[in-house]
């Protein structure tokens, strides 16, 4: 069932992205007066088609779901010797170069507009997300050296306001790639008797992160993590170690073997790592502290042993619903799309110079896996996934590689500057080179997918 959900989620996402991309080409072609012969979702042999409209455009579904195309009236592909003069005026290569540029650029632009629309809708609707409150900061970390200790609420990064954890992570990732320092505005509890919060500024250096750090959980390398609730016990399972030891719902674990427990996640991790070993818990119950000895039972998962005491420990962080009015939501969506596109190009550039591993290139298997995971989480996660993939599709299609939209845009831009079309022989050689580049990238992506799947 999980595999079926993954396949369906992937095909739906792919179908939407391809359709939007090709509709961009189609609409602008029609607007520019070019005759469209076929609009196909999928590649290869046509399995279903229907002709619609005054031009009798063939709308088709093809057997291979990876891609799609818009086939226009084009002298390079069809014999136009018997075509009426009025139709010849609508042939693609006879159009002014600016119109051809507009038609080709419309596909990637449609992907960017889709991402903006999705993000704007989510920002307007309001998405529940964790706040930017920090967990206890480990000593000897960059965050600790900067003065962070845990419990602080980060309100801005380099002057830009952040309200939710995803925005904080995004801003820090951008700065980490540039190895630029992060100036954080933070709120922390006032130790004075008057209480309340005090604000301050803290600068965290990010230049100590390696390439491998950026490819993983780079925030933990900095000592920055999401705050979790205290280790307060919820439901106690019957006949488990917790019930047998005398633990009760509402108990708060303060220490284990004399070691302070900072939050519920730390307690869960310690129990999981202590299968069959007795633990001494200092517990707070209704204002009174006492000690309880407990031995986590062992269970196996993926050929590894873990400990458990059969009790629920709430781990949900402090949440906030971040929503905007429509106009600010659109502006925020445009910035998000722009920043994501810029970051994608920076990462590609760093791959070319060897600063970032080519292991980060993902293919259809990984994308399908993410589609299934986000679909199972919920509609908001799935729509966010579609928006990010739409941006990636737009950026990749704008790369100056022959056979992609970016390669055609390069040809037409040179034609605009020189006043002469690219020689046909040169175009053929470039097309072959472009196919070779794409096949190489696809091979790398699939290889990375298989390695991830096996590991």
N, C-alpha and C positions, 0 to 999 in steps of 0.2 A: 504493500500500500504506500509506503514511504517513497519507494522508487517511482511509482506511478504519479504521486504528487509532484515529485521533483521534475519528471519529464513534462507533465502538463504545465507546471509553473514556468519551466524554461521555454517551452514552445509558445505559450501565451506572451511572455515577455519579448521573445525574439520576434514573434509575429507583429506585435504592436510597434516595436522599434523599426523594423524593416518597412512596415506600412507607412509610418510617419515620414521616414526618410524618403521613400519613393514618392509619396504624395507631395513632398516639397518640390521635387523635380517636376512632377506632373502639373501641379498648379501653376508654377512659374512658366513652364513651357507653354501651357495654354494661354497664359496672360501675355506672353511674348509672341503669340500667333503661330507657334510651331505645332504641326500636326502630330498627335500621339497615336501610334498604331497599337501598342499593347502596354498594359500595366500588369506586371506579374508579381505575386507573392510567392517566393520560392524560385529555384533554378531547375534547369533540365526539362524533362518531358512534361508537357501540360496535361494535368489530369482533369481539369474542369475549366471552362471558359464561357464567357457570354459577352456579346457585343452590345454596347450601350452608347447613346448620344448621337449627335448629328455627324460626327466623324466615324461612328461605328468602332470606337476604341474597344479593343478586346481586353476584358478584365479576366485575369487567369490565376489559377492556383497550380503551381508546379510541384513536382514530386520531391525535390530536395528543399527542406525548409530553411537552409542556411543562406539567406540572402533574398534578393529580389531585383527587379529592373524595370525601367521605363524605356520602351523601344519607340523612338521617334522616327519620323520621315528623315532619312539620312542617305545622302548620295554615296557615302563610303560603304554602305551595307546593302543597298537595294538598287536595282536597275530602274532609273527614272526616265528612260527614253520615251515612254508612251504616256507620261504623266501630264495632265492638263496644266496649263500655265498658271492658273490660280492656285493649284496645289504646290507647284514648284516654288512659289513665293513663301510657302510655309515649311520648306525643307531646312533642316537644322544648320548645315554649314553655310547656307546663304544668309543667315542672320548676322547683324552687326556683332562684333566681338564682345561688346558690353552685354548684349542679350545672352550670348552663349555663356559668359561668365556668370550671369545671374542665374541661369538655368542650372548650371553645375553646382554653384554654391548653395542653392536652395535646399539640397538634401541635408548636408550637415547643419545648416541653419535651422531646419525643421527639428532636428534632434535637440539642438540647444533650446529652442522655444518649448519643446515638450518638457525638458528638464525644468525650465523656469516655471511653466504652468503647474507642474507637479509640486515643486517646492513651495510656490506661492500658495497653492491650495492647502498644503500641510501647515504652513505657517499661519494661515488665516484660521484654519480649523482648530489648531492648538494641539500640540503633541506633548504628552506627558513624558518628561525626561528627568534624569537625576540632576540635582543641583551641582554647583561647583564647590561643594564643601569637601575638604581634604581629610583623608585618613591620617593616622599617626605617621609622621615622617621618619624613616630610618636614619640613624646617625651615619655619617660619612657619605651621605648622598649629596648631590648638587643642591637639592631643595633644602636640606637641613643646613648646609653651609651658607645658603642665602638668608636663612632666618625663619624658614617655615618649620612648624612643629606639629601641625595637625589640628583639625577643628576650624581652621580658617575658611572663610568663604571668599573665593576669588571673584571679583566683580568686573575686572577689565584686564586686557592684555595689550600692552603698548598703546594704551589710550582707547582701544576698541572694546565696547561693552560685551561681556559674556554673561549669559544667564543659565546655560545648561552645559552639562559635561561634554557633549559632542562638540559644541562650539569651542570650549576650552582646548580640547584635544586637537581640533582642527588648526587653531591659531598656533599652538605650540609646535605642531608638526611642520607648518610652513616656516616658522622661524628656525626650527632645528635643521631643516634642509639647507637653509642659508647660513647656518651656524651663527645666527644673530642672537643677542641676549633678549630675554623676555622680562619686561617690566610689568609686574603684577600688582594691581591694586587689590588689597585684601581687607576683609573685616574679620576681627577676632574679638572674643569676649573680653570685656574690660575687667582686669583683676581688682580694680578699686571697689570699695563697698557700694559705690553708686550704681555699679552694674552697667548694663547696656553693651554696646559694641564700640570699638575704636577702629579707625581706618588707618591704613598705612601703605607704603609702597615698598616692594621687595623685588630685586633684580636677580633672576636665575640665569646662570650661564648655561648655554646649550652646546657649546663647541666641543665638549668632551664626549659627545655621542659618536660612536663609530657607525660605519655603513650597516653592519650587522644589527646594531641597536635599532636603527631606523626601520629595518625590515621586520622587526618584532614589536614587542610591547615596550616602546621607547619611554613611555611615562614612568613605568616602574624602574627603569634605569636611572631616571632622574630622582626617584624617591617620591613621586606624585601618584597618589591612588585615590580612588573614590571612597568617601566616608561610608561606613556601615554602622548599623545600630549596635548597641551593646549586646553582650552575650546573654540575652534574656531567653529563657526556655519557654516554648509554647507547648504544644500537645506532647504528652508523654505516652509512648506506645506501650501497650500491655506486654508483660513478661520480657521486657528488654532490660539491659544493664542499668539504664537510668531509673526505671521504676524500682528495680530490686535494690538499688543503692539508696533509695529514699528521696530522690529528686522530685520536685513538684513544679507544675506549671506556674510561671511567674518568677521562679528562682533566677537570680542573676549571678553568673560565674565571674568572680573578680580575679582569681589566680588559679593557676594549675602548677603544682609542684613548686610553689613559691614564685612563679613567673607571672607577672601581670598580664591579663588578657585584655587587649585594647578594644576588641569588638567581637561580634558573633562569628565573622569569617575566620578570625584568628583561632577561635575556639574549635570551629569545625575542622580547620586544617590540622590542628594539633591532635584532635581525636582520630582523624583519618590516618595519621602517621603513627598511632600508638596502639596498633592491634595487639592484644594479649598482654599489654603492660599496664600495671596499676598506676592510676593517677590520683593525686591528692588535690581535691577541688576546694577552694575557699569560696563559699556561696553566701550571697545576701538574700535573706527572705524576710519581708515585712520589717525591715529596719534592723534585723539581727543577723550577725555573721557567724558562720560555723563551717566546719570541715567535713567533707564526705570523700571516702575512698571509692573509686570506681575503676573497673577494668573493661575497656572496650572489647567487644567481641570481634572476631575476624571474619571477613567475607572476601570473596575473590571477584575481580572484574577485569576483563582483558588480561588474564594471566598474572594479575598483581593483587597483593593482599592489602586490605584497608581495614581500619577500625571503625566501629559505630557503636553508639549507645542507645539508638532508637528513640530519638527525641527531635522534635522540630525546633529549629533555631531560625527566626526571621532574619533575613539578610537584605531585604529590600532597602535601598538607600532613600534618603530624603528626596522627594519628587516635587516638580513644579510643572504646571501646564504653560508652556511658552506659546503665546498666540499674539498675532499682530493684526491691525486693521488692514484692509486690502492693499492700499497703496504702499505702506511700509513693507508689507509682506512681499509684494512684487519686487521692490527695490532690494530687499534682502535676498530674494531668490536670484535676481540678476547677479548680485555680488557672489553668491555661493557658486553659481554656474561659472562665472568668470574665474574665481579663485581655483575651482576644481580643474578647469581647463588649463590654467597656467601651471598648476602643480603637476598635472599629467605630462605636460611638455617638459617641465624641469626634470622630472624623473626619467623621461626618455633620453634627454640630453645627458644626464648623469650615467645612464646605462651605456651610451655610446662612448663616453670617456673612461668607463670602468669604475666610476665612483659608486655605482649601485649595481647589484647583481642582476644578471639576466633571469635569475630564478623568479623574479617578480612578474615576468610575463605569464599571463594566465590564458588558458584556452577554453573551449566549449565545455569541457568536463567540470572544471572549477566553477565556471559561470553557472552551469546548470545546478551544481551543488548549492551555490549561494542562493539561486532562485528558489530552490526547494526549502532551504533553511528559513529564508525571510518570509516565504509564503506561510510556513507553519507558525511562525511567530505572530503574524497578523498583517492586516491590510496596510498599515502605515509603514511597516518595515519593508514590505514587498514593493510599495510605490516608491519608497526611497531608493531601493535597489534599482528599479527601472530608471529612475532619474539619473543615477550615477552611471549606469551602463549607457544610457542615451548620450551623456556627455562624452564618455569614452569613445563611443561610435562616431560622434561628430568630430572629435579631435583626430582620431585615427584616419578618417576619410579626408581630412584636410592636409595630411602629410604629403609632401611633394614626391610621391611615389607613382610612377606611371601605372595605369589601370585603376588608380583611385581617383576620387574627385580632385584631390589636391594636385595630382600630376596634370590633369586636364587644365586646372586653374593656372598652373605654371606655364603650360603651353600658350594659353590664351593671353596671359599677362605679357609674355614675351612678344606675342603677335601685336598686342596693343602698343608696346614700347617701340618695336622695330617697324611696324607697318607691314610685316610679311608673315605668312603662316609658316609653322614649323615644317621642314621637308618631310614628305611622307616616309622616306626610307629611315630617317632618324626616328620618327614616331614609332615605326615597327620595331626597331632595335630597342628603343626605350620600353616599349610594351613587354617585350620578352624579358628584359632585365627586371621590370617591375613584377612580373609573374614570379621570377626566381626569388626576388626579395620576399614577396608574400609567402611563398611556399616555405622558405627558410624560417620565417617568423612563425608560421603555423606549426612547423615541425618542432621548434623550440617550445612553443606554448603547449603542445600536446605532450611532449616529453616531460615538461614541468608538471602538467596535470597528473600524469601517470606516477611520477615520483611522489607527489603529494598524496595520491590515492593509496599507494603502497605503504607510505609511512604513517 
